[in-house]
Amino acid sequence: MLDPEVLLMDEPFGALDALTRERMGYELMRIWQGSGKTVVFVTHSISEAVLLSDRVVVLTSRPGKVGYACAVGLPRPRTPESLRDPRHVEVAAELRQLLLAGGP
């Protein structure tokens, strides 16, 4: 428990205000970079998913299965400027379109 191989995080920043949520995201990336651990991070925020992830997976509704997955492809380390990177904008728009169309 003190040194897991995989860190499972189910909406850990969901109840935070926007600025604290953003700071916690960068802190998580700093910790990840130092540890190299695998992190499975659940979020309903498209932008947060793209910023924090190397790969985004969208689940189907009941029963929950992998419906869509894509590589993010943003360089690391990620910074607030990464939010304006054309690749971030492209992946976020692709995911938003998929979800607006009813999901995978």
N, CA, C and O atoms as a GROMACS GRO file, in nm:
protein
  416
    1MET      N    1   0.080  -0.119   0.000
    1MET     CA    2   0.000   0.000   0.000
    1MET      C    3   0.085   0.127   0.000
    1MET      O    4   0.041   0.230  -0.050
    2LEU      N    5   0.202   0.121   0.054
    2LEU     CA    6   0.284   0.241   0.062
    2LEU      C    7   0.356   0.271  -0.068
    2LEU      O    8   0.396   0.386  -0.091
    3ASP      N    9   0.374   0.171  -0.152
    3ASP     CA   10   0.446   0.192  -0.277
    3ASP      C   11   0.380   0.110  -0.388
    3ASP      O   12   0.439   0.014  -0.439
    4PRO      N   13   0.256   0.146  -0.425
    4PRO     CA   14   0.183   0.066  -0.524
    4PRO      C   15   0.246   0.076  -0.663
    4PRO      O   16   0.308   0.177  -0.697
    5GLU      N   17   0.230  -0.028  -0.742
    5GLU     CA   18   0.278  -0.025  -0.880
    5GLU      C   19   0.187   0.061  -0.967
    5GLU      O   20   0.233   0.126  -1.061
    6VAL      N   21   0.058   0.061  -0.934
    6VAL     CA   22  -0.041   0.137  -1.009
    6VAL      C   23  -0.118   0.224  -0.910
    6VAL      O   24  -0.161   0.177  -0.805
    7LEU      N   25  -0.135   0.350  -0.945
    7LEU     CA   26  -0.211   0.443  -0.862
    7LEU      C   27  -0.347   0.465  -0.929
    7LEU      O   28  -0.354   0.515  -1.041
    8LEU      N   29  -0.455   0.428  -0.860
    8LEU     CA   30  -0.590   0.444  -0.912
    8LEU      C   31  -0.651   0.570  -0.850
    8LEU      O   32  -0.658   0.582  -0.728
    9MET      N   33  -0.695   0.662  -0.934
    9MET     CA   34  -0.750   0.789  -0.887
    9MET      C   35  -0.886   0.812  -0.954
    9MET      O   36  -0.894   0.833  -1.075
   10ASP      N   37  -0.992   0.809  -0.873
   10ASP     CA   38  -1.128   0.827  -0.924
   10ASP      C   39  -1.176   0.967  -0.890
   10ASP      O   40  -1.221   0.992  -0.778
   11GLU      N   41  -1.167   1.057  -0.984
   11GLU     CA   42  -1.208   1.197  -0.971
   11GLU      C   43  -1.154   1.262  -0.843
   11GLU      O   44  -1.231   1.318  -0.765
   12PRO      N   45  -1.022   1.254  -0.821
   12PRO     CA   46  -0.968   1.307  -0.697
   12PRO      C   47  -0.977   1.460  -0.683
   12PRO      O   48  -0.970   1.512  -0.572
   13PHE      N   49  -0.992   1.531  -0.793
   13PHE     CA   50  -0.994   1.677  -0.788
   13PHE      C   51  -1.135   1.732  -0.813
   13PHE      O   52  -1.151   1.854  -0.827
   14GLY      N   53  -1.234   1.646  -0.818
   14GLY     CA   54  -1.370   1.685  -0.857
   14GLY      C   55  -1.433   1.793  -0.770
   14GLY      O   56  -1.512   1.873  -0.820
   15ALA      N   57  -1.402   1.796  -0.640
   15ALA     CA   58  -1.466   1.891  -0.549
   15ALA      C   59  -1.385   2.018  -0.529
   15ALA      O   60  -1.420   2.102  -0.446
   16LEU      N   61  -1.277   2.034  -0.606
   16LEU     CA   62  -1.189   2.150  -0.589
   16LEU      C   63  -1.228   2.265  -0.680
   16LEU      O   64  -1.288   2.245  -0.786
   17ASP      N   65  -1.193   2.386  -0.638
   17ASP     CA   66  -1.215   2.502  -0.726
   17ASP      C   67  -1.116   2.492  -0.843
   17ASP      O   68  -1.020   2.416  -0.837
   18ALA      N   69  -1.141   2.567  -0.948
   18ALA     CA   70  -1.066   2.553  -1.073
   18ALA      C   71  -0.916   2.575  -1.055
   18ALA      O   72  -0.836   2.498  -1.110
   19LEU      N   73  -0.876   2.676  -0.981
   19LEU     CA   74  -0.733   2.704  -0.965
   19LEU      C   75  -0.662   2.598  -0.882
   19LEU      O   76  -0.550   2.558  -0.914
   20THR      N   77  -0.727   2.552  -0.774
   20THR     CA   78  -0.667   2.447  -0.692
   20THR      C   79  -0.661   2.317  -0.771
   20THR      O   80  -0.563   2.243  -0.762
   21ARG      N   81  -0.764   2.290  -0.848
   21ARG     CA   82  -0.767   2.170  -0.932
   21ARG      C   83  -0.650   2.171  -1.030
   21ARG      O   84  -0.584   2.069  -1.050
   22GLU      N   85  -0.626   2.286  -1.092
   22GLU     CA   86  -0.516   2.299  -1.187
   22GLU      C   87  -0.382   2.277  -1.117
   22GLU      O   88  -0.296   2.205  -1.167
   23ARG      N   89  -0.364   2.341  -1.000
   23ARG     CA   90  -0.238   2.323  -0.925
   23ARG      C   91  -0.216   2.178  -0.887
   23ARG      O   92  -0.104   2.128  -0.894
   24MET      N   93  -0.322   2.109  -0.846
   24MET     CA   94  -0.311   1.968  -0.808
   24MET      C   95  -0.275   1.882  -0.929
   24MET      O   96  -0.201   1.784  -0.916
   25GLY      N   97  -0.326   1.917  -1.045
   25GLY     CA   98  -0.290   1.844  -1.167
   25GLY      C   99  -0.141   1.854  -1.196
   25GLY      O  100  -0.077   1.754  -1.229
   26TYR      N  101  -0.086   1.974  -1.184
   26TYR     CA  102   0.059   1.992  -1.208
   26TYR      C  103   0.140   1.922  -1.100
   26TYR      O  104   0.248   1.868  -1.128
   27GLU      N  105   0.090   1.923  -0.977
   27GLU     CA  106   0.159   1.851  -0.869
   27GLU      C  107   0.157   1.700  -0.896
   27GLU      O  108   0.257   1.632  -0.874
   28LEU      N  109   0.044   1.649  -0.942
   28LEU     CA  110   0.037   1.507  -0.977
   28LEU      C  111   0.137   1.473  -1.087
   28LEU      O  112   0.204   1.370  -1.080
   29MET      N  113   0.148   1.558  -1.188
   29MET     CA  114   0.244   1.532  -1.296
   29MET      C  115   0.387   1.535  -1.244
   29MET      O  116   0.471   1.457  -1.288
   30ARG      N  117   0.416   1.625  -1.149
   30ARG     CA  118   0.550   1.631  -1.090
   30ARG      C  119   0.581   1.502  -1.014
   30ARG      O  120   0.690   1.446  -1.026
   31ILE      N  121   0.484   1.456  -0.936
   31ILE     CA  122   0.502   1.331  -0.860
   31ILE      C  123   0.518   1.214  -0.955
   31ILE      O  124   0.605   1.129  -0.936
   32TRP      N  125   0.435   1.209  -1.059
   32TRP     CA  126   0.443   1.101  -1.158
   32TRP      C  127   0.580   1.099  -1.225
   32TRP      O  128   0.641   0.994  -1.241
   33GLN      N  129   0.628   1.216  -1.263
   33GLN     CA  130   0.756   1.225  -1.332
   33GLN      C  131   0.869   1.171  -1.243
   33GLN      O  132   0.963   1.109  -1.293
   34GLY      N  133   0.860   1.194  -1.113
   34GLY     CA  134   0.962   1.146  -1.021
   34GLY      C  135   0.952   1.000  -0.989
   34GLY      O  136   1.053   0.936  -0.958
   35SER      N  137   0.831   0.944  -0.997
   35SER     CA  138   0.812   0.804  -0.957
   35SER      C  139   0.805   0.707  -1.074
   35SER      O  140   0.846   0.592  -1.062
   36GLY      N  141   0.754   0.753  -1.188
   36GLY     CA  142   0.736   0.665  -1.303
   36GLY      C  143   0.623   0.565  -1.286
   36GLY      O  144   0.612   0.471  -1.366
   37LYS      N  145   0.539   0.582  -1.184
   37LYS     CA  146   0.428   0.490  -1.160
   37LYS      C  147   0.321   0.503  -1.268
   37LYS      O  148   0.305   0.609  -1.329
   38THR      N  149   0.250   0.395  -1.291
   38THR     CA  150   0.133   0.400  -1.377
   38THR      C  151   0.019   0.462  -1.298
   38THR      O  152  -0.007   0.423  -1.184
   39VAL      N  153  -0.050   0.559  -1.358
   39VAL     CA  154  -0.164   0.625  -1.294
   39VAL      C  155  -0.286   0.605  -1.382
   39VAL      O  156  -0.284   0.637  -1.501
   40VAL      N  157  -0.393   0.553  -1.324
   40VAL     CA  158  -0.522   0.546  -1.391
   40VAL      C  159  -0.607   0.656  -1.327
   40VAL      O  160  -0.640   0.649  -1.209
   41PHE      N  161  -0.641   0.757  -1.406
   41PHE     CA  162  -0.704   0.878  -1.355
   41PHE      C  163  -0.842   0.893  -1.419
   41PHE      O  164  -0.853   0.906  -1.541
   42VAL      N  165  -0.946   0.890  -1.338
   42VAL     CA  166  -1.084   0.907  -1.387
   42VAL      C  167  -1.124   1.051  -1.370
   42VAL      O  168  -1.109   1.109  -1.263
   43THR      N  169  -1.175   1.111  -1.478
   43THR     CA  170  -1.223   1.249  -1.473
   43THR      C  171  -1.336   1.267  -1.574
   43THR      O  172  -1.345   1.194  -1.673
   44HIS      N  173  -1.420   1.366  -1.548
   44HIS     CA  174  -1.521   1.404  -1.645
   44HIS      C  175  -1.478   1.529  -1.721
   44HIS      O  176  -1.552   1.579  -1.806
   45SER      N  177  -1.360   1.580  -1.691
   45SER     CA  178  -1.309   1.700  -1.757
   45SER      C  179  -1.224   1.660  -1.878
   45SER      O  180  -1.120   1.596  -1.862
   46ILE      N  181  -1.268   1.697  -1.995
   46ILE     CA  182  -1.196   1.664  -2.118
   46ILE      C  183  -1.058   1.728  -2.117
   46ILE      O  184  -0.958   1.662  -2.146
   47SER      N  185  -1.052   1.856  -2.085
   47SER     CA  186  -0.924   1.927  -2.087
   47SER      C  187  -0.826   1.866  -1.986
   47SER      O  188  -0.708   1.850  -2.016
   48GLU      N  189  -0.875   1.834  -1.868
   48GLU     CA  190  -0.790   1.773  -1.766
   48GLU      C  191  -0.739   1.636  -1.813
   48GLU      O  192  -0.622   1.604  -1.793
   49ALA      N  193  -0.825   1.558  -1.874
   49ALA     CA  194  -0.784   1.426  -1.925
   49ALA      C  195  -0.672   1.440  -2.027
   49ALA      O  196  -0.574   1.366  -2.022
   50VAL      N  197  -0.687   1.533  -2.119
   50VAL     CA  198  -0.587   1.551  -2.224
   50VAL      C  199  -0.456   1.606  -2.166
   50VAL      O  200  -0.348   1.560  -2.203
   51LEU      N  201  -0.466   1.701  -2.075
   51LEU     CA  202  -0.345   1.760  -2.017
   51LEU      C  203  -0.264   1.660  -1.936
   51LEU      O  204  -0.141   1.656  -1.948
   52LEU      N  205  -0.331   1.580  -1.855
   52LEU     CA  206  -0.260   1.490  -1.763
   52LEU      C  207  -0.216   1.359  -1.827
   52LEU      O  208  -0.126   1.293  -1.776
   53SER      N  209  -0.277   1.321  -1.937
   53SER     CA  210  -0.262   1.184  -1.987
   53SER      C  211  -0.171   1.170  -2.107
   53SER      O  212  -0.150   1.264  -2.184
   54ASP      N  213  -0.118   1.050  -2.121
   54ASP     CA  214  -0.052   1.011  -2.245
   54ASP      C  215  -0.152   0.939  -2.335
   54ASP      O  216  -0.136   0.937  -2.457
   55ARG      N  217  -0.254   0.881  -2.274
   55ARG     CA  218  -0.358   0.808  -2.346
   55ARG      C  219  -0.490   0.833  -2.277
   55ARG      O  220  -0.499   0.824  -2.155
   56VAL      N  221  -0.594   0.866  -2.354
   56VAL     CA  222  -0.728   0.888  -2.300
   56VAL      C  223  -0.817   0.773  -2.347
   56VAL      O  224  -0.820   0.737  -2.465
   57VAL      N  225  -0.890   0.717  -2.252
   57VAL     CA  226  -0.983   0.608  -2.281
   57VAL      C  227  -1.123   0.654  -2.243
   57VAL      O  228  -1.145   0.702  -2.132
   58VAL      N  229  -1.217   0.640  -2.336
   58VAL     CA  230  -1.357   0.674  -2.310
   58VAL      C  231  -1.434   0.544  -2.296
   58VAL      O  232  -1.427   0.457  -2.382
   59LEU      N  233  -1.508   0.532  -2.186
   59LEU     CA  234  -1.586   0.412  -2.162
   59LEU      C  235  -1.728   0.428  -2.215
   59LEU      O  236  -1.780   0.539  -2.222
   60THR      N  237  -1.788   0.317  -2.252
   60THR     CA  238  -1.929   0.316  -2.292
   60THR      C  239  -2.015   0.320  -2.168
   60THR      O  240  -1.968   0.294  -2.057
   61SER      N  241  -2.143   0.353  -2.187
   61SER     CA  242  -2.235   0.342  -2.074
   61SER      C  243  -2.266   0.194  -2.053
   61SER      O  244  -2.219   0.109  -2.128
   62ARG      N  245  -2.340   0.165  -1.957
   62ARG     CA  246  -2.368   0.028  -1.910
   62ARG      C  247  -2.382  -0.074  -2.021
   62ARG      O  248  -2.461  -0.055  -2.114
   63PRO      N  249  -2.308  -0.179  -2.014
   63PRO     CA  250  -2.197  -0.202  -1.921
   63PRO      C  251  -2.075  -0.123  -1.969
   63PRO      O  252  -2.052  -0.109  -2.089
   64GLY      N  253  -1.998  -0.074  -1.875
   64GLY     CA  254  -1.881   0.007  -1.907
   64GLY      C  255  -1.771  -0.075  -1.972
   64GLY      O  256  -1.713  -0.164  -1.910
   65LYS      N  257  -1.744  -0.045  -2.098
   65LYS     CA  258  -1.636  -0.110  -2.173
   65LYS      C  259  -1.557   0.000  -2.243
   65LYS      O  260  -1.605   0.112  -2.258
   66VAL      N  261  -1.437  -0.034  -2.286
   66VAL     CA  262  -1.359   0.062  -2.362
   66VAL      C  263  -1.430   0.086  -2.495
   66VAL      O  264  -1.447  -0.006  -2.574
   67GLY      N  265  -1.471   0.209  -2.517
   67GLY     CA  266  -1.540   0.243  -2.640
   67GLY      C  267  -1.451   0.317  -2.739
   67GLY      O  268  -1.472   0.312  -2.860
   68TYR      N  269  -1.350   0.386  -2.684
   68TYR     CA  270  -1.262   0.466  -2.769
   68TYR      C  271  -1.136   0.495  -2.691
   68TYR      O  272  -1.140   0.517  -2.570
   69ALA      N  273  -1.023   0.495  -2.758
   69ALA     CA  274  -0.897   0.530  -2.694
   69ALA      C  275  -0.812   0.605  -2.795
   69ALA      O  276  -0.815   0.577  -2.915
   70CYS      N  277  -0.736   0.701  -2.745
   70CYS     CA  278  -0.646   0.776  -2.833
   70CYS      C  279  -0.521   0.818  -2.757
   70CYS      O  280  -0.524   0.841  -2.636
   71ALA      N  281  -0.413   0.826  -2.830
   71ALA     CA  282  -0.288   0.878  -2.773
   71ALA      C  283  -0.294   1.029  -2.776
   71ALA      O  284  -0.342   1.088  -2.873
   72VAL      N  285  -0.245   1.093  -2.671
   72VAL     CA  286  -0.248   1.238  -2.663
   72VAL      C  287  -0.134   1.300  -2.744
   72VAL      O  288  -0.158   1.387  -2.827
   73GLY      N  289  -0.013   1.256  -2.722
   73GLY     CA  290   0.100   1.302  -2.802
   73GLY      C  291   0.152   1.442  -2.770
   73GLY      O  292   0.221   1.501  -2.852
   74LEU      N  293   0.120   1.495  -2.652
   74LEU     CA  294   0.175   1.624  -2.611
   74LEU      C  295   0.313   1.602  -2.550
   74LEU      O  296   0.333   1.505  -2.476
   75PRO      N  297   0.409   1.691  -2.578
   75PRO     CA  298   0.540   1.676  -2.516
   75PRO      C  299   0.534   1.702  -2.366
   75PRO      O  300   0.448   1.774  -2.316
   76ARG      N  301   0.627   1.641  -2.297
   76ARG     CA  302   0.642   1.664  -2.152
   76ARG      C  303   0.774   1.733  -2.130
   76ARG      O  304   0.867   1.716  -2.208
   77PRO      N  305   0.783   1.810  -2.025
   77PRO     CA  306   0.684   1.835  -1.921
   77PRO      C  307   0.572   1.925  -1.972
   77PRO      O  308   0.592   2.009  -2.060
   78ARG      N  309   0.455   1.906  -1.916
   78ARG     CA  310   0.339   1.986  -1.952
   78ARG      C  311   0.333   2.110  -1.864
   78ARG      O  312   0.368   2.106  -1.746
   79THR      N  313   0.289   2.218  -1.923
   79THR     CA  314   0.281   2.347  -1.854
   79THR      C  315   0.145   2.409  -1.886
   79THR      O  316   0.070   2.355  -1.967
   80PRO      N  317   0.112   2.521  -1.823
   80PRO     CA  318  -0.014   2.587  -1.860
   80PRO      C  319  -0.021   2.620  -2.009
   80PRO      O  320  -0.130   2.624  -2.066
   81GLU      N  321   0.094   2.645  -2.072
   81GLU     CA  322   0.094   2.673  -2.216
   81GLU      C  323   0.053   2.550  -2.298
   81GLU      O  324   0.010   2.563  -2.412
   82SER      N  325   0.066   2.432  -2.240
   82SER     CA  326   0.025   2.309  -2.309
   82SER      C  327  -0.123   2.310  -2.344
   82SER      O  328  -0.166   2.242  -2.438
   83LEU      N  329  -0.202   2.387  -2.268
   83LEU     CA  330  -0.345   2.395  -2.295
   83LEU      C  331  -0.373   2.461  -2.430
   83LEU      O  332  -0.478   2.440  -2.490
   84ARG      N  333  -0.279   2.541  -2.478
   84ARG     CA  334  -0.295   2.608  -2.607
   84ARG      C  335  -0.222   2.537  -2.720
   84ARG      O  336  -0.229   2.578  -2.836
   85ASP      N  337  -0.152   2.430  -2.687
   85ASP     CA  338  -0.080   2.352  -2.789
   85ASP      C  339  -0.182   2.299  -2.890
   85ASP      O  340  -0.287   2.248  -2.849
   86PRO      N  341  -0.154   2.308  -3.019
   86PRO     CA  342  -0.249   2.260  -3.120
   86PRO      C  343  -0.291   2.114  -3.099
   86PRO      O  344  -0.405   2.077  -3.128
   87ARG      N  345  -0.201   2.032  -3.049
   87ARG     CA  346  -0.236   1.891  -3.026
   87ARG      C  347  -0.337   1.878  -2.912
   87ARG      O  348  -0.428   1.796  -2.920
   88HIS      N  349  -0.322   1.958  -2.805
   88HIS     CA  350  -0.420   1.956  -2.696
   88HIS      C  351  -0.556   1.998  -2.748
   88HIS      O  352  -0.658   1.934  -2.720
   89VAL      N  353  -0.558   2.106  -2.823
   89VAL     CA  354  -0.684   2.157  -2.879
   89VAL      C  355  -0.748   2.053  -2.969
   89VAL      O  356  -0.869   2.032  -2.964
   90GLU      N  357  -0.668   1.988  -3.052
   90GLU     CA  358  -0.718   1.887  -3.146
   90GLU      C  359  -0.778   1.766  -3.074
   90GLU      O  360  -0.889   1.724  -3.106
   91VAL      N  361  -0.706   1.711  -2.977
   91VAL     CA  362  -0.754   1.593  -2.906
   91VAL      C  363  -0.878   1.627  -2.824
   91VAL      O  364  -0.973   1.549  -2.821
   92ALA      N  365  -0.877   1.741  -2.756
   92ALA     CA  366  -0.993   1.782  -2.676
   92ALA      C  367  -1.117   1.799  -2.765
   92ALA      O  368  -1.226   1.757  -2.728
   93ALA      N  369  -1.099   1.860  -2.882
   93ALA     CA  370  -1.212   1.877  -2.976
   93ALA      C  371  -1.262   1.742  -3.026
   93ALA      O  372  -1.383   1.722  -3.039
   94GLU      N  373  -1.172   1.651  -3.055
   94GLU     CA  374  -1.210   1.517  -3.101
   94GLU      C  375  -1.291   1.444  -2.994
   94GLU      O  376  -1.394   1.383  -3.024
   95LEU      N  377  -1.248   1.451  -2.870
   95LEU     CA  378  -1.321   1.385  -2.760
   95LEU      C  379  -1.455   1.452  -2.737
   95LEU      O  380  -1.556   1.384  -2.716
   96ARG      N  381  -1.458   1.584  -2.740
   96ARG     CA  382  -1.584   1.658  -2.721
   96ARG      C  383  -1.685   1.620  -2.830
   96ARG      O  384  -1.802   1.598  -2.802
   97GLN      N  385  -1.638   1.613  -2.954
   97GLN     CA  386  -1.726   1.575  -3.066
   97GLN      C  387  -1.782   1.434  -3.045
   97GLN      O  388  -1.901   1.410  -3.065
   98LEU      N  389  -1.696   1.343  -3.004
   98LEU     CA  390  -1.738   1.205  -2.978
   98LEU      C  391  -1.846   1.200  -2.870
   98LEU      O  392  -1.947   1.132  -2.886
   99LEU      N  393  -1.824   1.272  -2.762
   99LEU     CA  394  -1.920   1.269  -2.652
   99LEU      C  395  -2.050   1.341  -2.687
   99LEU      O  396  -2.157   1.296  -2.647
  100LEU      N  397  -2.042   1.451  -2.761
  100LEU     CA  398  -2.163   1.521  -2.804
  100LEU      C  399  -2.247   1.436  -2.899
  100LEU      O  400  -2.370   1.449  -2.904
  101ALA      N  401  -2.181   1.350  -2.974
  101ALA     CA  402  -2.252   1.262  -3.069
  101ALA      C  403  -2.314   1.141  -2.999
  101ALA      O  404  -2.373   1.055  -3.064
  102GLY      N  405  -2.301   1.135  -2.867
  102GLY     CA  406  -2.361   1.023  -2.794
  102GLY      C  407  -2.259   0.923  -2.745
  102GLY      O  408  -2.297   0.819  -2.691
  103GLY      N  409  -2.132   0.951  -2.762
  103GLY     CA  410  -2.028   0.862  -2.710
  103GLY      C  411  -1.998   0.748  -2.804
  103GLY      O  412  -2.055   0.735  -2.912
  104PRO      N  413  -1.905   0.667  -2.757
  104PRO     CA  414  -1.862   0.553  -2.842
  104PRO      C  415  -1.970   0.448  -2.854
  104PRO      O  416  -1.950   0.346  -2.921
   0.00000   0.00000   0.00000
